[in-house]
Structure formats: structure tokens, C-alpha cells
Amino acid sequence: MEITATKVTMEHLRSIPMGESMAIKLPNADACNNGKTLAYQNQYGMGCKFSASTDYKSNTLTLTKNPAC
């Protein structure tokens, strides 16, 4: 799943199905870093673990939602 957004929101994080990934095209590298931070800060409260991959050339953040162990 791939979307374009100005920033990563909790709604984006909640909409990722468990075990799947979402690529989010963002306006700049700061938005990518902020989105990664948001995911990592909220994973415990959401009962999951996020893994993140950032492509700074295309300003794309890919988040994968995995079950918490």
C-alpha cells in the first residue's frame, strides 16, 4: 500500500494491517524522521512493533507493523 501525505498521523499507523507495510511519500526528510519517531513512540500503546525504512532520495517512509512478542 502506498500513499502521499504531508505528515504521518496516528490514523495512518492504525490503518496498517498487522504483518503488512505502508509506504508513505512525504514532502521532505524531516517529515520522514518525524513519522518514524511517531511510530516508534506509539508502538507499545498499540500493542505492536514497527520497523521503518527511509528512502531519503524519494522522501518515502516505509512502515511495517508486526505483532509484539
LOFI-859621 format. One line per field, with one value per atom (N, C-alpha, C): residue number from 0; residue in one letter; atom name; y, z, x. Coordinates in steps of 0.05 Angstrom, whole numbers. Atoms other than C-alpha are relative to their C-alpha. Example, Ala and Ser with C-alpha at 12.3 -4.5 7.8 and 13.67 -1.06 7.14 Angstrom:
BEGIN
n = (0 0 0 1 1 1);
res = (a a a s s s);
atom = (N CA C N CA C);
yy = (-24 -90 24 -24 -21 22);
zz = (0 156 0 -1 143 14);
xx = (18 246 18 -16 273 -15);
This chain:
BEGIN
n = (0 0 0 1 1 1 2 2 2 3 3 3 4 4 4 5 5 5 6 6 6 7 7 7 8 8 8 9 9 9 10 10 10 11 11 11 12 12 12 13 13 13 14 14 14 15 15 15 16 16 16 17 17 17 18 18 18 19 19 19 20 20 20 21 21 21 22 22 22 23 23 23 24 24 24 25 25 25 26 26 26 27 27 27 28 28 28 29 29 29 30 30 30 31 31 31 32 32 32 33 33 33 34 34 34 35 35 35 36 36 36 37 37 37 38 38 38 39 39 39 40 40 40 41 41 41 42 42 42 43 43 43 44 44 44 45 45 45 46 46 46 47 47 47 48 48 48 49 49 49 50 50 50 51 51 51 52 52 52 53 53 53 54 54 54 55 55 55 56 56 56 57 57 57 58 58 58 59 59 59 60 60 60 61 61 61 62 62 62 63 63 63 64 64 64 65 65 65 66 66 66 67 67 67 68 68 68);
res = (m m m e e e i i i t t t a a a t t t k k k v v v t t t m m m e e e h h h l l l r r r s s s i i i p p p m m m g g g e e e s s s m m m a a a i i i k k k l l l p p p n n n a a a d d d a a a c c c n n n n n n g g g k k k t t t l l l a a a y y y q q q n n n q q q y y y g g g m m m g g g c c c k k k f f f s s s a a a s s s t t t d d d y y y k k k s s s n n n t t t l l l t t t l l l t t t k k k n n n p p p a a a c c c);
atom = (N CA C N CA C N CA C N CA C N CA C N CA C N CA C N CA C N CA C N CA C N CA C N CA C N CA C N CA C N CA C N CA C N CA C N CA C N CA C N CA C N CA C N CA C N CA C N CA C N CA C N CA C N CA C N CA C N CA C N CA C N CA C N CA C N CA C N CA C N CA C N CA C N CA C N CA C N CA C N CA C N CA C N CA C N CA C N CA C N CA C N CA C N CA C N CA C N CA C N CA C N CA C N CA C N CA C N CA C N CA C N CA C N CA C N CA C N CA C N CA C N CA C N CA C N CA C N CA C N CA C N CA C N CA C N CA C N CA C);
yy = (-23 0 25 -25 69 24 -25 138 24 -25 210 17 -15 254 23 -21 318 -8 11 281 -26 26 213 6 -4 211 -27 24 161 -16 13 146 -18 16 122 -25 22 78 -21 19 47 -15 12 33 -22 21 -12 -27 27 -85 -13 14 -128 -18 16 -160 12 -12 -112 27 -24 -50 22 -23 20 19 -19 66 27 -27 140 20 -20 192 27 -24 254 23 -23 325 4 -5 324 -21 19 285 4 -5 318 -14 13 292 -31 28 222 -7 5 226 4 -4 253 -23 23 196 -24 23 145 2 -5 176 -6 4 176 -30 29 102 -14 12 82 7 -9 123 -12 9 94 -30 28 21 -16 14 -1 3 -5 31 -13 13 0 -31 29 -70 -12 10 -78 11 -11 -65 9 -11 -21 -3 -2 -29 21 -23 31 0 -3 41 27 -26 110 3 -6 128 30 -29 198 13 -11 207 6 -5 200 9 -8 221 -18 20 157 -16 15 124 -25 25 51 -12 11 25 -27 27 -48 -5 4 -66 -30 28 -131 -4 5 -165 3 -2 -150 -29 27 -212 -2);
zz = (0 0 0 2 -18 0 -1 -1 -1 -2 -5 22 -22 56 7 -9 87 26 -24 152 8 -9 185 25 -23 233 13 -14 283 -17 17 234 -21 18 184 14 -15 237 6 -6 257 -25 24 185 -12 11 171 12 -10 176 13 -14 223 -20 18 185 -28 27 126 2 2 102 -13 14 81 -7 9 40 -1 -2 55 -13 14 6 14 -17 47 -14 14 28 4 -5 60 20 -18 103 29 -27 167 5 -3 156 2 -2 146 28 -27 211 22 -19 249 -1 2 222 13 -13 244 30 -29 313 11 -9 318 2 0 300 24 -22 350 27 -26 406 7 -5 398 -3 5 383 25 -24 456 6 -5 465 -20 21 400 1 -2 420 -24 24 360 0 5 336 -29 27 276 -8 12 231 -22 18 188 -19 20 125 -14 12 96 -25 25 25 -2 -1 31 -28 28 -45 -9 9 -56 23 -24 15 5 -5 25 25 -25 93 -3 1 93 28 -27 158 -2 -2 173 28 -26 230 6 -8 266 28 -27 327 20 -22 393 11 -10 421 30);
xx = (17 0 18 -16 27 -18 16 0 19 -14 22 -13 11 15 20 -18 43 14 -13 58 -13 11 48 -17 19 -12 -6 8 -38 -20 19 -94 15 -16 -41 10 -11 -9 -21 22 -76 -10 11 -95 17 -18 -35 -9 7 -58 25 -22 -16 15 -17 42 3 -3 37 14 -15 73 -16 12 53 23 -20 98 -14 12 84 20 -16 111 -5 1 127 15 -12 149 30 -29 219 10 -13 268 -8 9 245 -27 25 175 3 -6 204 10 -11 243 -22 22 182 -20 18 139 11 -14 190 -2 1 192 -28 27 116 -7 5 113 14 -15 167 -11 10 137 -27 27 67 -3 3 82 -8 7 77 -30 28 9 -19 16 -15 3 -4 9 13 -14 55 28 -27 125 1 -4 141 29 -27 201 -3 1 218 24 -21 257 -5 3 271 16 -14 289 1 -2 315 1 0 323 -28 27 249 -18 15 227 -23 21 189 7 -3 180 -18 15 160 -1 4 130 -13 11 117 -10 13 70 1 -4 89 -12 11 58 22 -19 92 5 -6 127 -3);
